């Protein structure tokens, strides 16, 4: 079993985080604040998604690969 490409998994996680944050911020139930901004969580969602992708890839490479 090959190791996962860590950068690729982090990028996929970042994309999923961005999509999720965009759905929450720009979706039908989104509330625009008093300054007219809607989308402040997009950067945070992208960063969190990337970090989760890195964690998943690291744990998978650390624990699954030696036992296969």
CHARMM-style PDB file with segment names, atoms N, HN, CA, C and O in Angstrom:
ATOM      1  N   UNK     1       0.841  -1.177   0.000  1.00  0.00      PROA
ATOM      2  CA  UNK     1       0.000   0.000   0.000  1.00  0.00      PROA
ATOM      3  C   UNK     1       0.885   1.239   0.000  1.00  0.00      PROA
ATOM      4  O   UNK     1       1.797   1.354   0.819  1.00  0.00      PROA
ATOM      5  N   UNK     2       0.624   2.143  -0.895  1.00  0.00      PROA
ATOM      6  HN  UNK     2      -0.117   2.050  -1.560  1.00  0.00      PROA
ATOM      7  CA  UNK     2       1.423   3.351  -1.023  1.00  0.00      PROA
ATOM      8  C   UNK     2       1.004   4.406  -0.011  1.00  0.00      PROA
ATOM      9  O   UNK     2      -0.138   4.442   0.445  1.00  0.00      PROA
ATOM     10  N   UNK     3       1.965   5.268   0.327  1.00  0.00      PROA
ATOM     11  HN  UNK     3       2.893   5.239  -0.044  1.00  0.00      PROA
ATOM     12  CA  UNK     3       1.647   6.399   1.197  1.00  0.00      PROA
ATOM     13  C   UNK     3       0.775   7.386   0.434  1.00  0.00      PROA
ATOM     14  O   UNK     3       0.887   7.521  -0.784  1.00  0.00      PROA
ATOM     15  N   UNK     4      -0.085   8.067   1.159  1.00  0.00      PROA
ATOM     16  HN  UNK     4      -0.176   7.957   2.149  1.00  0.00      PROA
ATOM     17  CA  UNK     4      -0.893   9.111   0.544  1.00  0.00      PROA
ATOM     18  C   UNK     4      -0.018  10.321   0.285  1.00  0.00      PROA
ATOM     19  O   UNK     4       0.899  10.615   1.053  1.00  0.00      PROA
ATOM     20  N   UNK     5      -0.302  11.013  -0.788  1.00  0.00      PROA
ATOM     21  HN  UNK     5      -1.046  10.775  -1.412  1.00  0.00      PROA
ATOM     22  CA  UNK     5       0.368  12.266  -1.080  1.00  0.00      PROA
ATOM     23  C   UNK     5      -0.206  13.320  -0.122  1.00  0.00      PROA
ATOM     24  O   UNK     5      -1.355  13.739  -0.264  1.00  0.00      PROA
ATOM     25  N   UNK     6       0.601  13.737   0.845  1.00  0.00      PROA
ATOM     26  HN  UNK     6       1.534  13.397   0.961  1.00  0.00      PROA
ATOM     27  CA  UNK     6       0.125  14.600   1.922  1.00  0.00      PROA
ATOM     28  C   UNK     6      -0.370  15.948   1.401  1.00  0.00      PROA
ATOM     29  O   UNK     6      -1.407  16.440   1.846  1.00  0.00      PROA
ATOM     30  N   UNK     7       0.350  16.536   0.477  1.00  0.00      PROA
ATOM     31  HN  UNK     7       1.193  16.136   0.116  1.00  0.00      PROA
ATOM     32  CA  UNK     7      -0.058  17.834  -0.053  1.00  0.00      PROA
ATOM     33  C   UNK     7      -1.389  17.723  -0.798  1.00  0.00      PROA
ATOM     34  O   UNK     7      -2.242  18.604  -0.681  1.00  0.00      PROA
ATOM     35  N   UNK     8      -1.568  16.652  -1.558  1.00  0.00      PROA
ATOM     36  HN  UNK     8      -0.875  15.937  -1.654  1.00  0.00      PROA
ATOM     37  CA  UNK     8      -2.812  16.472  -2.298  1.00  0.00      PROA
ATOM     38  C   UNK     8      -3.995  16.310  -1.337  1.00  0.00      PROA
ATOM     39  O   UNK     8      -5.058  16.890  -1.559  1.00  0.00      PROA
ATOM     40  N   UNK     9      -3.815  15.533  -0.283  1.00  0.00      PROA
ATOM     41  HN  UNK     9      -2.951  15.062  -0.102  1.00  0.00      PROA
ATOM     42  CA  UNK     9      -4.902  15.342   0.690  1.00  0.00      PROA
ATOM     43  C   UNK     9      -5.210  16.657   1.401  1.00  0.00      PROA
ATOM     44  O   UNK     9      -6.373  16.961   1.664  1.00  0.00      PROA
ATOM     45  N   UNK    10      -4.176  17.439   1.714  1.00  0.00      PROA
ATOM     46  HN  UNK    10      -3.231  17.192   1.500  1.00  0.00      PROA
ATOM     47  CA  UNK    10      -4.403  18.742   2.349  1.00  0.00      PROA
ATOM     48  C   UNK    10      -5.172  19.672   1.415  1.00  0.00      PROA
ATOM     49  O   UNK    10      -6.048  20.416   1.857  1.00  0.00      PROA
ATOM     50  N   UNK    11      -4.846  19.629   0.128  1.00  0.00      PROA
ATOM     51  HN  UNK    11      -4.135  19.024  -0.231  1.00  0.00      PROA
ATOM     52  CA  UNK    11      -5.560  20.482  -0.836  1.00  0.00      PROA
ATOM     53  C   UNK    11      -7.016  20.036  -0.981  1.00  0.00      PROA
ATOM     54  O   UNK    11      -7.912  20.877  -1.056  1.00  0.00      PROA
ATOM     55  N   UNK    12      -7.259  18.736  -1.022  1.00  0.00      PROA
ATOM     56  HN  UNK    12      -6.531  18.053  -0.961  1.00  0.00      PROA
ATOM     57  CA  UNK    12      -8.636  18.246  -1.073  1.00  0.00      PROA
ATOM     58  C   UNK    12      -9.405  18.669   0.175  1.00  0.00      PROA
ATOM     59  O   UNK    12     -10.561  19.084   0.084  1.00  0.00      PROA
ATOM     60  N   UNK    13      -8.763  18.565   1.344  1.00  0.00      PROA
ATOM     61  HN  UNK    13      -7.825  18.228   1.418  1.00  0.00      PROA
ATOM     62  CA  UNK    13      -9.403  18.998   2.580  1.00  0.00      PROA
ATOM     63  C   UNK    13      -9.707  20.483   2.576  1.00  0.00      PROA
ATOM     64  O   UNK    13     -10.766  20.906   3.038  1.00  0.00      PROA
ATOM     65  N   UNK    14      -8.783  21.276   2.056  1.00  0.00      PROA
ATOM     66  HN  UNK    14      -7.922  20.933   1.680  1.00  0.00      PROA
ATOM     67  CA  UNK    14      -8.998  22.722   1.973  1.00  0.00      PROA
ATOM     68  C   UNK    14     -10.159  23.040   1.041  1.00  0.00      PROA
ATOM     69  O   UNK    14     -10.968  23.920   1.333  1.00  0.00      PROA
ATOM     70  N   UNK    15     -10.244  22.330  -0.073  1.00  0.00      PROA
ATOM     71  HN  UNK    15      -9.586  21.615  -0.310  1.00  0.00      PROA
ATOM     72  CA  UNK    15     -11.363  22.556  -1.000  1.00  0.00      PROA
ATOM     73  C   UNK    15     -12.693  22.186  -0.369  1.00  0.00      PROA
ATOM     74  O   UNK    15     -13.682  22.903  -0.524  1.00  0.00      PROA
ATOM     75  N   UNK    16     -12.718  21.058   0.349  1.00  0.00      PROA
ATOM     76  HN  UNK    16     -11.915  20.475   0.475  1.00  0.00      PROA
ATOM     77  CA  UNK    16     -13.959  20.673   1.026  1.00  0.00      PROA
ATOM     78  C   UNK    16     -14.329  21.672   2.117  1.00  0.00      PROA
ATOM     79  O   UNK    16     -15.502  22.004   2.283  1.00  0.00      PROA
ATOM     80  N   UNK    17     -13.326  22.155   2.864  1.00  0.00      PROA
ATOM     81  HN  UNK    17     -12.373  21.886   2.729  1.00  0.00      PROA
ATOM     82  CA  UNK    17     -13.588  23.169   3.883  1.00  0.00      PROA
ATOM     83  C   UNK    17     -14.111  24.455   3.280  1.00  0.00      PROA
ATOM     84  O   UNK    17     -15.004  25.089   3.843  1.00  0.00      PROA
ATOM     85  N   UNK    18     -13.563  24.845   2.139  1.00  0.00      PROA
ATOM     86  HN  UNK    18     -12.838  24.330   1.682  1.00  0.00      PROA
ATOM     87  CA  UNK    18     -14.028  26.050   1.454  1.00  0.00      PROA
ATOM     88  C   UNK    18     -15.464  25.880   0.966  1.00  0.00      PROA
ATOM     89  O   UNK    18     -16.279  26.792   1.103  1.00  0.00      PROA
ATOM     90  N   UNK    19     -15.773  24.727   0.404  1.00  0.00      PROA
ATOM     91  HN  UNK    19     -15.111  23.986   0.293  1.00  0.00      PROA
ATOM     92  CA  UNK    19     -17.143  24.477  -0.053  1.00  0.00      PROA
ATOM     93  C   UNK    19     -18.131  24.490   1.109  1.00  0.00      PROA
ATOM     94  O   UNK    19     -19.221  25.052   0.999  1.00  0.00      PROA
ATOM     95  N   UNK    20     -17.745  23.868   2.219  1.00  0.00      PROA
ATOM     96  HN  UNK    20     -16.860  23.411   2.308  1.00  0.00      PROA
ATOM     97  CA  UNK    20     -18.626  23.842   3.385  1.00  0.00      PROA
ATOM     98  C   UNK    20     -18.843  25.253   3.941  1.00  0.00      PROA
ATOM     99  O   UNK    20     -19.969  25.637   4.259  1.00  0.00      PROA
ATOM    100  N   UNK    21     -17.753  26.021   4.055  1.00  0.00      PROA
ATOM    101  HN  UNK    21     -16.838  25.710   3.798  1.00  0.00      PROA
ATOM    102  CA  UNK    21     -17.879  27.391   4.563  1.00  0.00      PROA
ATOM    103  C   UNK    21     -18.695  28.255   3.606  1.00  0.00      PROA
ATOM    104  O   UNK    21     -19.481  29.096   4.043  1.00  0.00      PROA
ATOM    105  N   UNK    22     -18.511  28.052   2.306  1.00  0.00      PROA
ATOM    106  HN  UNK    22     -17.872  27.369   1.951  1.00  0.00      PROA
ATOM    107  CA  UNK    22     -19.287  28.819   1.333  1.00  0.00      PROA
ATOM    108  C   UNK    22     -20.761  28.480   1.444  1.00  0.00      PROA
ATOM    109  O   UNK    22     -21.614  29.361   1.338  1.00  0.00      PROA
ATOM    110  N   UNK    23     -21.064  27.215   1.655  1.00  0.00      PROA
ATOM    111  HN  UNK    23     -20.372  26.499   1.741  1.00  0.00      PROA
ATOM    112  CA  UNK    23     -22.463  26.826   1.826  1.00  0.00      PROA
ATOM    113  C   UNK    23     -23.057  27.487   3.058  1.00  0.00      PROA
ATOM    114  O   UNK    23     -24.198  27.947   3.024  1.00  0.00      PROA
ATOM    115  N   UNK    24     -22.297  27.541   4.149  1.00  0.00      PROA
ATOM    116  HN  UNK    24     -21.370  27.167   4.177  1.00  0.00      PROA
ATOM    117  CA  UNK    24     -22.817  28.160   5.371  1.00  0.00      PROA
ATOM    118  C   UNK    24     -22.924  29.676   5.254  1.00  0.00      PROA
ATOM    119  O   UNK    24     -23.876  30.274   5.756  1.00  0.00      PROA
ATOM    120  N   UNK    25     -21.951  30.300   4.592  1.00  0.00      PROA
ATOM    121  HN  UNK    25     -21.177  29.814   4.184  1.00  0.00      PROA
ATOM    122  CA  UNK    25     -21.911  31.755   4.542  1.00  0.00      PROA
ATOM    123  C   UNK    25     -22.802  32.346   3.452  1.00  0.00      PROA
ATOM    124  O   UNK    25     -23.402  33.402   3.649  1.00  0.00      PROA
ATOM    125  N   UNK    26     -22.893  31.678   2.312  1.00  0.00      PROA
ATOM    126  HN  UNK    26     -22.406  30.820   2.152  1.00  0.00      PROA
ATOM    127  CA  UNK    26     -23.580  32.258   1.166  1.00  0.00      PROA
ATOM    128  C   UNK    26     -24.864  31.504   0.854  1.00  0.00      PROA
ATOM    129  O   UNK    26     -25.576  31.849  -0.089  1.00  0.00      PROA
ATOM    130  N   UNK    27     -25.160  30.481   1.638  1.00  0.00      PROA
ATOM    131  HN  UNK    27     -24.581  30.200   2.403  1.00  0.00      PROA
ATOM    132  CA  UNK    27     -26.339  29.659   1.386  1.00  0.00      PROA
ATOM    133  C   UNK    27     -27.643  30.411   1.612  1.00  0.00      PROA
ATOM    134  O   UNK    27     -27.652  31.608   1.897  1.00  0.00      PROA
ATOM    135  N   UNK    28     -28.728  29.689   1.480  1.00  0.00      PROA
ATOM    136  HN  UNK    28     -28.721  28.716   1.248  1.00  0.00      PROA
ATOM    137  CA  UNK    28     -30.051  30.309   1.588  1.00  0.00      PROA
ATOM    138  C   UNK    28     -30.338  30.864   2.970  1.00  0.00      PROA
ATOM    139  O   UNK    28     -31.077  31.840   3.101  1.00  0.00      PROA
ATOM    140  N   UNK    29     -29.769  30.260   4.001  1.00  0.00      PROA
ATOM    141  HN  UNK    29     -29.169  29.467   3.895  1.00  0.00      PROA
ATOM    142  CA  UNK    29     -30.042  30.712   5.356  1.00  0.00      PROA
ATOM    143  C   UNK    29     -29.039  31.700   5.899  1.00  0.00      PROA
ATOM    144  O   UNK    29     -29.057  31.987   7.096  1.00  0.00      PROA
ATOM    145  N   UNK    30     -28.161  32.235   5.064  1.00  0.00      PROA
ATOM    146  HN  UNK    30     -28.147  32.002   4.092  1.00  0.00      PROA
ATOM    147  CA  UNK    30     -27.104  33.134   5.527  1.00  0.00      PROA
ATOM    148  C   UNK    30     -27.686  34.498   5.891  1.00  0.00      PROA
ATOM    149  O   UNK    30     -28.599  34.999   5.234  1.00  0.00      PROA
ATOM    150  N   UNK    31     -27.144  35.074   6.935  1.00  0.00      PROA
ATOM    151  HN  UNK    31     -26.403  34.667   7.469  1.00  0.00      PROA
ATOM    152  CA  UNK    31     -27.548  36.398   7.374  1.00  0.00      PROA
ATOM    153  C   UNK    31     -26.406  37.374   7.092  1.00  0.00      PROA
ATOM    154  O   UNK    31     -25.274  37.152   7.520  1.00  0.00      PROA
ATOM    155  N   UNK    32     -26.701  38.431   6.388  1.00  0.00      PROA
ATOM    156  HN  UNK    32     -27.621  38.611   6.040  1.00  0.00      PROA
ATOM    157  CA  UNK    32     -25.702  39.463   6.110  1.00  0.00      PROA
ATOM    158  C   UNK    32     -25.625  40.378   7.324  1.00  0.00      PROA
ATOM    159  O   UNK    32     -26.652  40.798   7.858  1.00  0.00      PROA
ATOM    160  N   UNK    33     -24.390  40.688   7.764  1.00  0.00      PROA
ATOM    161  HN  UNK    33     -23.556  40.346   7.330  1.00  0.00      PROA
ATOM    162  CA  UNK    33     -24.260  41.550   8.936  1.00  0.00      PROA
ATOM    163  C   UNK    33     -24.550  43.008   8.573  1.00  0.00      PROA
ATOM    164  O   UNK    33     -24.866  43.312   7.423  1.00  0.00      PROA
ATOM    165  N   UNK    34     -24.442  43.900   9.546  1.00  0.00      PROA
ATOM    166  HN  UNK    34     -24.185  43.653  10.481  1.00  0.00      PROA
ATOM    167  CA  UNK    34     -24.841  45.287   9.329  1.00  0.00      PROA
ATOM    168  C   UNK    34     -23.920  46.042   8.381  1.00  0.00      PROA
ATOM    169  O   UNK    34     -24.273  47.131   7.929  1.00  0.00      PROA
ATOM    170  N   UNK    35     -22.750  45.493   8.067  1.00  0.00      PROA
ATOM    171  HN  UNK    35     -22.463  44.608   8.435  1.00  0.00      PROA
ATOM    172  CA  UNK    35     -21.845  46.134   7.125  1.00  0.00      PROA
ATOM    173  C   UNK    35     -21.987  45.562   5.722  1.00  0.00      PROA
ATOM    174  O   UNK    35     -21.266  45.987   4.819  1.00  0.00      PROA
ATOM    175  N   UNK    36     -22.879  44.626   5.514  1.00  0.00      PROA
ATOM    176  HN  UNK    36     -23.465  44.281   6.247  1.00  0.00      PROA
ATOM    177  CA  UNK    36     -23.107  44.059   4.194  1.00  0.00      PROA
ATOM    178  C   UNK    36     -22.139  42.959   3.815  1.00  0.00      PROA
ATOM    179  O   UNK    36     -22.061  42.570   2.650  1.00  0.00      PROA
ATOM    180  N   UNK    37     -21.395  42.451   4.799  1.00  0.00      PROA
ATOM    181  HN  UNK    37     -21.458  42.767   5.745  1.00  0.00      PROA
ATOM    182  CA  UNK    37     -20.425  41.399   4.509  1.00  0.00      PROA
ATOM    183  C   UNK    37     -21.042  40.033   4.778  1.00  0.00      PROA
ATOM    184  O   UNK    37     -21.687  39.824   5.806  1.00  0.00      PROA
ATOM    185  N   UNK    38     -20.844  39.125   3.868  1.00  0.00      PROA
ATOM    186  HN  UNK    38     -20.320  39.294   3.033  1.00  0.00      PROA
ATOM    187  CA  UNK    38     -21.204  37.725   4.080  1.00  0.00      PROA
ATOM    188  C   UNK    38     -20.088  36.904   3.451  1.00  0.00      PROA
ATOM    189  O   UNK    38     -19.956  36.893   2.227  1.00  0.00      PROA
ATOM    190  N   UNK    39     -19.308  36.241   4.227  1.00  0.00      PROA
ATOM    191  HN  UNK    39     -19.415  36.250   5.221  1.00  0.00      PROA
ATOM    192  CA  UNK    39     -18.208  35.460   3.686  1.00  0.00      PROA
ATOM    193  C   UNK    39     -16.954  35.538   4.524  1.00  0.00      PROA
ATOM    194  O   UNK    39     -15.869  35.221   4.036  1.00  0.00      PROA
ATOM    195  N   UNK    40     -17.070  35.950   5.765  1.00  0.00      PROA
ATOM    196  HN  UNK    40     -17.950  36.208   6.162  1.00  0.00      PROA
ATOM    197  CA  UNK    40     -15.895  36.063   6.621  1.00  0.00      PROA
ATOM    198  C   UNK    40     -15.322  34.729   7.042  1.00  0.00      PROA
ATOM    199  O   UNK    40     -14.156  34.655   7.429  1.00  0.00      PROA
ATOM    200  N   UNK    41     -16.114  33.672   6.976  1.00  0.00      PROA
ATOM    201  HN  UNK    41     -17.061  33.732   6.661  1.00  0.00      PROA
ATOM    202  CA  UNK    41     -15.626  32.367   7.409  1.00  0.00      PROA
ATOM    203  C   UNK    41     -15.019  31.533   6.309  1.00  0.00      PROA
ATOM    204  O   UNK    41     -14.631  30.391   6.553  1.00  0.00      PROA
ATOM    205  N   UNK    42     -14.924  32.064   5.108  1.00  0.00      PROA
ATOM    206  HN  UNK    42     -15.239  32.992   4.910  1.00  0.00      PROA
ATOM    207  CA  UNK    42     -14.393  31.278   3.988  1.00  0.00      PROA
ATOM    208  C   UNK    42     -12.918  30.943   4.182  1.00  0.00      PROA
ATOM    209  O   UNK    42     -12.496  29.818   3.917  1.00  0.00      PROA
ATOM    210  N   UNK    43     -12.138  31.906   4.641  1.00  0.00      PROA
ATOM    211  HN  UNK    43     -12.480  32.821   4.856  1.00  0.00      PROA
ATOM    212  CA  UNK    43     -10.711  31.669   4.851  1.00  0.00      PROA
ATOM    213  C   UNK    43     -10.508  30.687   6.007  1.00  0.00      PROA
ATOM    214  O   UNK    43      -9.690  29.771   5.917  1.00  0.00      PROA
ATOM    215  N   UNK    44     -11.245  30.882   7.071  1.00  0.00      PROA
ATOM    216  HN  UNK    44     -11.910  31.626   7.144  1.00  0.00      PROA
ATOM    217  CA  UNK    44     -11.140  29.970   8.211  1.00  0.00      PROA
ATOM    218  C   UNK    44     -11.545  28.552   7.860  1.00  0.00      PROA
ATOM    219  O   UNK    44     -10.899  27.596   8.289  1.00  0.00      PROA
ATOM    220  N   UNK    45     -12.608  28.407   7.086  1.00  0.00      PROA
ATOM    221  HN  UNK    45     -13.133  29.183   6.737  1.00  0.00      PROA
ATOM    222  CA  UNK    45     -13.036  27.077   6.660  1.00  0.00      PROA
ATOM    223  C   UNK    45     -12.003  26.396   5.782  1.00  0.00      PROA
ATOM    224  O   UNK    45     -11.806  25.185   5.876  1.00  0.00      PROA
ATOM    225  N   UNK    46     -11.346  27.164   4.932  1.00  0.00      PROA
ATOM    226  HN  UNK    46     -11.507  28.148   4.856  1.00  0.00      PROA
ATOM    227  CA  UNK    46     -10.303  26.611   4.071  1.00  0.00      PROA
ATOM    228  C   UNK    46      -9.110  26.146   4.896  1.00  0.00      PROA
ATOM    229  O   UNK    46      -8.569  25.067   4.654  1.00  0.00      PROA
ATOM    230  N   UNK    47      -8.703  26.951   5.862  1.00  0.00      PROA
ATOM    231  HN  UNK    47      -9.142  27.827   6.058  1.00  0.00      PROA
ATOM    232  CA  UNK    47      -7.561  26.592   6.700  1.00  0.00      PROA
ATOM    233  C   UNK    47      -7.876  25.360   7.546  1.00  0.00      PROA
ATOM    234  O   UNK    47      -7.055  24.448   7.648  1.00  0.00      PROA
ATOM    235  N   UNK    48      -9.050  25.332   8.146  1.00  0.00      PROA
ATOM    236  HN  UNK    48      -9.716  26.073   8.064  1.00  0.00      PROA
ATOM    237  CA  UNK    48      -9.431  24.186   8.967  1.00  0.00      PROA
ATOM    238  C   UNK    48      -9.530  22.920   8.128  1.00  0.00      PROA
ATOM    239  O   UNK    48      -9.097  21.855   8.567  1.00  0.00      PROA
ATOM    240  N   UNK    49     -10.089  23.019   6.938  1.00  0.00      PROA
ATOM    241  HN  UNK    49     -10.442  23.884   6.582  1.00  0.00      PROA
ATOM    242  CA  UNK    49     -10.162  21.856   6.055  1.00  0.00      PROA
ATOM    243  C   UNK    49      -8.792  21.333   5.676  1.00  0.00      PROA
ATOM    244  O   UNK    49      -8.579  20.121   5.639  1.00  0.00      PROA
ATOM    245  N   UNK    50      -7.858  22.231   5.393  1.00  0.00      PROA
ATOM    246  HN  UNK    50      -8.031  23.215   5.423  1.00  0.00      PROA
ATOM    247  CA  UNK    50      -6.496  21.821   5.077  1.00  0.00      PROA
ATOM    248  C   UNK    50      -5.806  21.143   6.245  1.00  0.00      PROA
ATOM    249  O   UNK    50      -5.112  20.142   6.068  1.00  0.00      PROA
ATOM    250  N   UNK    51      -5.999  21.691   7.446  1.00  0.00      PROA
ATOM    251  HN  UNK    51      -6.563  22.505   7.589  1.00  0.00      PROA
ATOM    252  CA  UNK    51      -5.395  21.086   8.634  1.00  0.00      PROA
ATOM    253  C   UNK    51      -5.983  19.705   8.893  1.00  0.00      PROA
ATOM    254  O   UNK    51      -5.247  18.774   9.222  1.00  0.00      PROA
ATOM    255  N   UNK    52      -7.293  19.559   8.749  1.00  0.00      PROA
ATOM    256  HN  UNK    52      -7.891  20.314   8.482  1.00  0.00      PROA
ATOM    257  CA  UNK    52      -7.907  18.244   8.937  1.00  0.00      PROA
ATOM    258  C   UNK    52      -7.409  17.251   7.888  1.00  0.00      PROA
ATOM    259  O   UNK    52      -7.195  16.079   8.198  1.00  0.00      PROA
ATOM    260  N   UNK    53      -7.225  17.709   6.658  1.00  0.00      PROA
ATOM    261  HN  UNK    53      -7.399  18.661   6.406  1.00  0.00      PROA
ATOM    262  CA  UNK    53      -6.667  16.836   5.632  1.00  0.00      PROA
ATOM    263  C   UNK    53      -5.262  16.372   5.988  1.00  0.00      PROA
ATOM    264  O   UNK    53      -4.922  15.206   5.787  1.00  0.00      PROA
ATOM    265  N   UNK    54      -4.442  17.281   6.518  1.00  0.00      PROA
ATOM    266  HN  UNK    54      -4.718  18.228   6.681  1.00  0.00      PROA
ATOM    267  CA  UNK    54      -3.098  16.902   6.944  1.00  0.00      PROA
ATOM    268  C   UNK    54      -3.136  15.895   8.085  1.00  0.00      PROA
ATOM    269  O   UNK    54      -2.366  14.935   8.088  1.00  0.00      PROA
ATOM    270  N   UNK    55      -4.019  16.103   9.050  1.00  0.00      PROA
ATOM    271  HN  UNK    55      -4.644  16.883   9.048  1.00  0.00      PROA
ATOM    272  CA  UNK    55      -4.125  15.169  10.168  1.00  0.00      PROA
ATOM    273  C   UNK    55      -4.576  13.787   9.708  1.00  0.00      PROA
ATOM    274  O   UNK    55      -4.024  12.774  10.138  1.00  0.00      PROA
ATOM    275  N   UNK    56      -5.576  13.749   8.835  1.00  0.00      PROA
ATOM    276  HN  UNK    56      -6.024  14.572   8.486  1.00  0.00      PROA
ATOM    277  CA  UNK    56      -6.060  12.467   8.331  1.00  0.00      PROA
ATOM    278  C   UNK    56      -4.964  11.748   7.560  1.00  0.00      PROA
ATOM    279  O   UNK    56      -4.769  10.546   7.741  1.00  0.00      PROA
ATOM    280  N   UNK    57      -4.253  12.459   6.709  1.00  0.00      PROA
ATOM    281  HN  UNK    57      -4.412  13.435   6.562  1.00  0.00      PROA
ATOM    282  CA  UNK    57      -3.177  11.848   5.934  1.00  0.00      PROA
ATOM    283  C   UNK    57      -2.053  11.353   6.847  1.00  0.00      PROA
ATOM    284  O   UNK    57      -1.527  10.257   6.653  1.00  0.00      PROA
ATOM    285  N   UNK    58      -1.694  12.151   7.825  1.00  0.00      PROA
ATOM    286  HN  UNK    58      -2.121  13.041   7.983  1.00  0.00      PROA
ATOM    287  CA  UNK    58      -0.627  11.754   8.745  1.00  0.00      PROA
ATOM    288  C   UNK    58      -0.992  10.527   9.547  1.00  0.00      PROA
ATOM    289  O   UNK    58      -0.181   9.608   9.668  1.00  0.00      PROA
ATOM    290  N   UNK    59      -2.199  10.489  10.101  1.00  0.00      PROA
ATOM    291  HN  UNK    59      -2.857  11.235  10.002  1.00  0.00      PROA
ATOM    292  CA  UNK    59      -2.621   9.320  10.868  1.00  0.00      PROA
ATOM    293  C   UNK    59      -2.727   8.080   9.990  1.00  0.00      PROA
ATOM    294  O   UNK    59      -2.386   6.978  10.420  1.00  0.00      PROA
ATOM    295  N   UNK    60      -3.193   8.259   8.774  1.00  0.00      PROA
ATOM    296  HN  UNK    60      -3.469   9.154   8.425  1.00  0.00      PROA
ATOM    297  CA  UNK    60      -3.317   7.121   7.868  1.00  0.00      PROA
ATOM    298  C   UNK    60      -1.935   6.575   7.515  1.00  0.00      PROA
ATOM    299  O   UNK    60      -1.730   5.362   7.517  1.00  0.00      PROA
ATOM    300  N   UNK    61      -0.990   7.463   7.214  1.00  0.00      PROA
ATOM    301  HN  UNK    61      -1.157   8.449   7.214  1.00  0.00      PROA
ATOM    302  CA  UNK    61       0.354   7.015   6.883  1.00  0.00      PROA
ATOM    303  C   UNK    61       1.069   6.406   8.091  1.00  0.00      PROA
ATOM    304  O   UNK    61       1.876   5.488   7.943  1.00  0.00      PROA
ATOM    305  N   UNK    62       0.773   6.914   9.271  1.00  0.00      PROA
ATOM    306  HN  UNK    62       0.118   7.660   9.392  1.00  0.00      PROA
ATOM    307  CA  UNK    62       1.453   6.449  10.470  1.00  0.00      PROA
ATOM    308  C   UNK    62       0.945   5.096  10.939  1.00  0.00      PROA
ATOM    309  O   UNK    62       1.737   4.245  11.344  1.00  0.00      PROA
ATOM    310  N   UNK    63      -0.379   4.884  10.889  1.00  0.00      PROA
ATOM    311  HN  UNK    63      -1.022   5.575  10.559  1.00  0.00      PROA
ATOM    312  CA  UNK    63      -0.945   3.681  11.501  1.00  0.00      PROA
ATOM    313  C   UNK    63      -1.331   2.598  10.498  1.00  0.00      PROA
ATOM    314  O   UNK    63      -1.152   1.416  10.792  1.00  0.00      PROA
ATOM    315  N   UNK    64      -1.842   2.945   9.352  1.00  0.00      PROA
ATOM    316  HN  UNK    64      -1.988   3.905   9.112  1.00  0.00      PROA
ATOM    317  CA  UNK    64      -2.358   1.949   8.423  1.00  0.00      PROA
ATOM    318  C   UNK    64      -1.240   1.313   7.612  1.00  0.00      PROA
ATOM    319  O   UNK    64      -1.229   0.097   7.420  1.00  0.00      PROA
ATOM    320  N   UNK    65      -0.317   2.105   7.143  1.00  0.00      PROA
ATOM    321  HN  UNK    65      -0.325   3.093   7.298  1.00  0.00      PROA
ATOM    322  CA  UNK    65       0.718   1.585   6.243  1.00  0.00      PROA
ATOM    323  C   UNK    65       1.617   0.527   6.887  1.00  0.00      PROA
ATOM    324  O   UNK    65       1.908  -0.473   6.231  1.00  0.00      PROA
ATOM    325  N   UNK    66       2.073   0.688   8.133  1.00  0.00      PROA
ATOM    326  HN  UNK    66       1.837   1.500   8.666  1.00  0.00      PROA
ATOM    327  CA  UNK    66       2.957  -0.345   8.693  1.00  0.00      PROA
ATOM    328  C   UNK    66       2.289  -1.715   8.854  1.00  0.00      PROA
ATOM    329  O   UNK    66       2.974  -2.737   8.886  1.00  0.00      PROA
ATOM    330  N   UNK    67       0.971  -1.738   8.953  1.00  0.00      PROA
ATOM    331  HN  UNK    67       0.414  -0.908   8.926  1.00  0.00      PROA
ATOM    332  CA  UNK    67       0.272  -3.000   9.187  1.00  0.00      PROA
ATOM    333  C   UNK    67      -0.199  -3.671   7.899  1.00  0.00      PROA
ATOM    334  O   UNK    67      -0.839  -4.721   7.950  1.00  0.00      PROA
ATOM    335  N   UNK    68       0.106  -3.084   6.755  1.00  0.00      PROA
ATOM    336  HN  UNK    68       0.626  -2.231   6.713  1.00  0.00      PROA
ATOM    337  CA  UNK    68      -0.342  -3.702   5.509  1.00  0.00      PROA
ATOM    338  C   UNK    68       0.816  -4.357   4.772  1.00  0.00      PROA
ATOM    339  OT1 UNK    68       0.621  -4.927   3.699  1.00  0.00      PROA
TER     340      UNK     68
END
